Amino acid sequence: MSPIQLILIPLLIVSAVTYFRLRSGLFDRIIVLLLGVCAVCMVVMPEWTNLLAHPLGVGRGADLINYLGWVGITFVFFLLYSKLRIL
C-alpha cells in the first residue's frame, strides 16, 4: 500500500463519520456511505477508474474523477444558491 493511500483512506473515513454526526436523514446517509465506499475502492484500486474511463471516452481515470468532481461541485453550488434564494 502506498503512502498516499495510507493518508487518504483515514481522511475519507473521518469525513464520513463527521458527516454522519451532523446529518440525520437516512437518504443523505445512504448517499454519503455509497460515495465513501466508492472513494475508498478507487483509492485502494486506482486501475478501476481507468477501466471505467476508457469506455466513457476519457483517457485517464484521474480525468474522469476530476470531471465528475466538477459536476458534483456545480450541483452543490446550485443547490446552495437555490436555498439561499428561498431565504
Beta strands, then each sheet from edge to edge (+ up, - down):
end
